[in-house]
């Protein structure tokens, strides 16, 4: 009998090494490398199966759009691109307790109410625990079929007998186990092998497959990175468990737009949709406080208005602190350097605390102008105009650059009652004039010094 072949695999990033080490050189994590046994190759030893000829076709041609099955939750359907596509695979990740199972159980119940067959396989909870959650959510009267199992062979054998299923939920992929892999559930080898078997079955069948995935401490999906490439859509469920807002974000979608978001609110009866997130994020805003500005952002195709809050505190020790929630800390350091170098706003003895209110994480550079306005407002203790929104990218030389879809941002601001907008100066050779909504006054800003001058009438360029 041949000796089993072993290798050492990092359980955090999937890197393979020939020997054990305390630290993974690829991702830098400690004590994540474990020994795994390679599965033997199927088929007779020493013989390779003959391959079949692959047929090639021309590039020209037409294809009908893939059919959609709307879930019945508009915010989820928006993120998916209009609904679930048959034979597609969706991976949903998020922190523990953020509401992944709650959202999928509500979605499964909505789909089951339309008469479609829905199967829910739980590897983390018992059937009674799932039933208890269903009663709390008020969906226990739906025709969802439950199962508690972790053996992928048993699950596949059961799914092969059910030809009419429209949706299959696996909660979660880290708990699944394949008997041909000699490693514990949750390891890189098990997650990769179990996912491949389930995805292969979904592609040959007609049901949509949803996999629930755990995330690591840095927020990325646990397991091998190849898992994200195997599926058709990757959704992240973001939010703070101490906050009622939840953001469902698409980072990959072969059948729809990426960077689309859906906004939910966690209630006693489960997750409730938020059709107008801008009004929700600004509900508790006070417009007469220095250090606050409203950013007209864009999440996917949806314009979203959020409040940016900045707080400055003196720190004469010479080691100022920079604390950021909801934005990139490195970009804040760059913006502070531009404010100090190009506009003369001294920050070398000041602690800076920045927060994006509402629990939303902003990723686009268009937030530079709003954040600079909040910092300048806090630095000179002068509130921003309560009826103004800000958007624009700031370069290293202090210039304010154009951003995409300015008209959509302005329409959202006008809809919520704002009367003015600070935005980048339009170029003289621009192709098309910006159409501003009626009643909205535009104030163009070409350089960061123009912004700072609004809060410090006296020149601060030379200190």
LINNORRA-V758365 format. One record per residue. PHI is phi as a letter, one per 30 degrees, with the letter a starting at -180 (none if undefined). PSI is psi in whole degrees, 0 to 359 (* if undefined). OMEGA is omega as a letter, one per 40 degrees, with the letter a starting at -180 (NA if undefined). Layout:
BEGIN
phi & psi & omega
PHI & PSI & OMEGA
PHI & PSI & OMEGA
END
This chain:
BEGIN
phi & psi & omega
none & 132 & a
d & 145 & i
d & 132 & a
d & 141 & i
d & 129 & a
c & 159 & i
a & 169 & a
c & 124 & a
b & 135 & i
d & 126 & a
d & 354 & i
c & 314 & a
c & 348 & i
i & 7 & i
d & 142 & a
c & 133 & i
b & 162 & a
d & 345 & i
b & 164 & a
d & 147 & i
b & 152 & a
d & 330 & a
b & 135 & i
d & 124 & a
d & 345 & a
d & 310 & a
c & 349 & i
i & 5 & a
d & 150 & a
c & 146 & i
h & 39 & i
c & 357 & a
d & 125 & a
b & 154 & i
d & 135 & i
b & 148 & i
c & 129 & i
d & 137 & i
d & 144 & a
d & 152 & i
d & 132 & i
d & 157 & i
j & 168 & a
d & 143 & a
d & 136 & i
i & 0 & a
c & 134 & i
c & 135 & a
d & 143 & i
d & 137 & a
d & 159 & i
c & 152 & a
d & 136 & i
c & 131 & i
c & 138 & i
c & 145 & a
b & 168 & a
d & 162 & a
d & 326 & a
d & 144 & a
l & 167 & i
b & 155 & i
b & 142 & i
d & 146 & i
e & 146 & a
d & 142 & i
d & 149 & a
c & 147 & i
b & 94 & a
e & 135 & a
d & 326 & a
j & 358 & i
c & 103 & a
e & 323 & a
d & 322 & i
d & 319 & i
d & 324 & i
d & 315 & a
d & 322 & a
d & 345 & a
j & 16 & i
k & 352 & i
k & 182 & i
d & 142 & i
c & 131 & i
e & 141 & a
i & 14 & i
c & 160 & a
b & 127 & a
c & 132 & i
c & 123 & a
c & 120 & i
c & 159 & i
l & 166 & i
d & 156 & i
d & 135 & i
i & 8 & a
d & 338 & i
k & 19 & a
d & 309 & a
d & 324 & i
d & 314 & a
d & 315 & a
d & 326 & i
d & 321 & i
d & 320 & i
d & 318 & i
d & 321 & i
d & 320 & i
d & 320 & i
d & 322 & i
d & 330 & i
d & 340 & i
d & 2 & i
j & 1 & i
d & 152 & a
d & 128 & a
b & 131 & i
c & 132 & a
b & 114 & a
c & 119 & a
c & 126 & i
c & 352 & a
c & 331 & a
b & 157 & i
d & 169 & i
d & 322 & a
d & 325 & i
d & 320 & i
d & 320 & i
d & 322 & i
d & 319 & i
d & 322 & i
d & 321 & i
d & 321 & i
d & 326 & a
d & 351 & a
i & 29 & a
b & 18 & a
d & 348 & a
d & 1 & a
d & 168 & a
c & 33 & i
d & 136 & i
c & 122 & a
c & 153 & i
a & 144 & i
c & 107 & a
a & 153 & i
b & 347 & a
d & 115 & a
d & 326 & i
d & 316 & i
d & 320 & a
d & 316 & a
d & 318 & i
d & 323 & i
d & 319 & a
d & 329 & i
d & 339 & i
d & 349 & a
c & 97 & a
d & 347 & a
c & 13 & i
d & 138 & i
c & 331 & a
b & 135 & i
b & 125 & i
c & 128 & i
c & 114 & a
b & 96 & e
b & 170 & a
d & 336 & i
d & 344 & i
c & 353 & a
d & 151 & a
b & 134 & i
c & 126 & a
d & 344 & i
d & 351 & i
c & 122 & a
d & 66 & i
a & 165 & a
d & 155 & i
e & 142 & a
j & 346 & i
d & 165 & a
e & 316 & a
d & 316 & a
d & 315 & a
d & 318 & a
d & 315 & a
d & 316 & a
d & 319 & i
d & 318 & a
d & 316 & a
d & 317 & a
d & 320 & i
d & 320 & i
d & 319 & i
d & 321 & i
d & 322 & a
d & 330 & i
d & 347 & i
c & 200 & a
b & 9 & a
c & 156 & i
d & 137 & a
c & 129 & i
c & 122 & i
c & 132 & i
c & 129 & a
b & 145 & i
d & 164 & i
b & 157 & i
d & 179 & a
d & 339 & i
c & 5 & i
j & 356 & i
d & 160 & a
d & 134 & i
d & 155 & i
j & 187 & a
d & 143 & i
d & 336 & a
d & 341 & i
d & 322 & i
d & 333 & i
d & 338 & a
d & 334 & a
c & 168 & a
d & 332 & a
b & 142 & i
b & 120 & a
c & 134 & i
c & 132 & i
c & 110 & a
c & 160 & i
k & 166 & i
c & 133 & a
d & 338 & i
d & 0 & a
c & 147 & a
d & 346 & a
d & 144 & i
b & 139 & a
c & 123 & i
c & 116 & a
c & 133 & i
c & 121 & i
c & 348 & i
a & 137 & i
a & 111 & i
d & 347 & a
c & 17 & a
a & 187 & a
d & 146 & i
c & 165 & a
i & 16 & i
d & 148 & i
b & 154 & i
b & 139 & a
c & 131 & i
b & 160 & i
b & 128 & a
d & 122 & a
b & 180 & i
d & 337 & a
c & 20 & i
j & 205 & a
c & 126 & i
c & 141 & a
d & 150 & i
c & 94 & a
d & 335 & i
b & 81 & a
d & 332 & a
d & 314 & i
d & 326 & a
d & 317 & a
d & 334 & a
c & 7 & a
d & 324 & a
c & 17 & a
d & 140 & i
c & 118 & a
d & 359 & a
c & 23 & a
c & 131 & i
d & 143 & i
j & 14 & a
b & 137 & i
b & 153 & a
c & 126 & i
c & 128 & i
c & 95 & a
c & 181 & a
b & 123 & i
c & 102 & a
i & 240 & i
c & 3 & a
c & 122 & i
d & 137 & a
b & 130 & i
c & 128 & a
b & 158 & i
c & 132 & i
c & 127 & a
c & 133 & i
b & 138 & i
b & 128 & i
c & 136 & i
b & 136 & a
d & 141 & i
b & 90 & a
d & 3 & a
d & 341 & a
j & 359 & i
b & 75 & a
d & 149 & a
c & 143 & i
b & 113 & a
b & 128 & a
b & 136 & i
b & 118 & i
j & 6 & i
b & 173 & a
d & 121 & a
d & 325 & i
d & 322 & i
d & 328 & i
d & 317 & i
e & 320 & i
d & 318 & a
d & 322 & i
d & 322 & i
d & 320 & i
d & 318 & i
d & 320 & a
d & 318 & a
d & 316 & a
c & 334 & a
c & 357 & i
i & 19 & i
d & 109 & a
d & 128 & a
b & 8 & a
d & 347 & i
b & 37 & a
b & 129 & i
d & 138 & a
b & 124 & i
c & 125 & a
b & 137 & a
b & 134 & i
c & 109 & a
d & 145 & i
j & 355 & i
i & 5 & i
d & 140 & i
c & 123 & a
c & 131 & a
c & 345 & a
d & 146 & i
d & 346 & a
d & 346 & i
d & 354 & a
e & 313 & a
d & 319 & i
d & 320 & a
d & 320 & i
d & 322 & i
d & 319 & i
d & 319 & i
d & 315 & i
d & 322 & i
d & 318 & i
d & 326 & a
d & 324 & a
c & 7 & i
h & 45 & i
b & 119 & a
d & 151 & i
d & 165 & i
d & 128 & a
d & 343 & a
c & 19 & a
c & 142 & i
c & 158 & a
b & 143 & i
a & 142 & a
l & 148 & i
c & 139 & a
c & 127 & i
d & 174 & a
d & 336 & i
d & 1 & i
j & 357 & i
d & 149 & i
c & 119 & a
c & 157 & i
d & 152 & i
b & 166 & a
d & 153 & i
h & 53 & i
d & 325 & a
d & 322 & i
d & 322 & i
d & 318 & a
d & 322 & i
d & 320 & i
d & 320 & i
d & 317 & i
d & 324 & a
d & 328 & a
c & 9 & i
j & 8 & i
d & 146 & a
c & 355 & a
a & 159 & a
b & 133 & i
c & 123 & a
b & 168 & a
d & 150 & i
d & 134 & i
d & 144 & a
d & 149 & a
d & 332 & a
c & 25 & a
d & 149 & a
d & 327 & a
b & 139 & i
d & 139 & a
d & 127 & a
d & 107 & i
c & 141 & i
d & 154 & a
d & 132 & i
i & 359 & a
c & 120 & a
c & 131 & a
c & 132 & i
b & 110 & a
d & 139 & a
b & 122 & a
c & 333 & a
b & 156 & a
d & 335 & i
d & 328 & i
d & 324 & i
d & 314 & a
d & 326 & a
d & 336 & i
d & 330 & a
c & 336 & i
b & 93 & a
e & 323 & i
d & 145 & a
d & 130 & i
c & 14 & a
d & 323 & a
c & 17 & i
i & * & NA
END
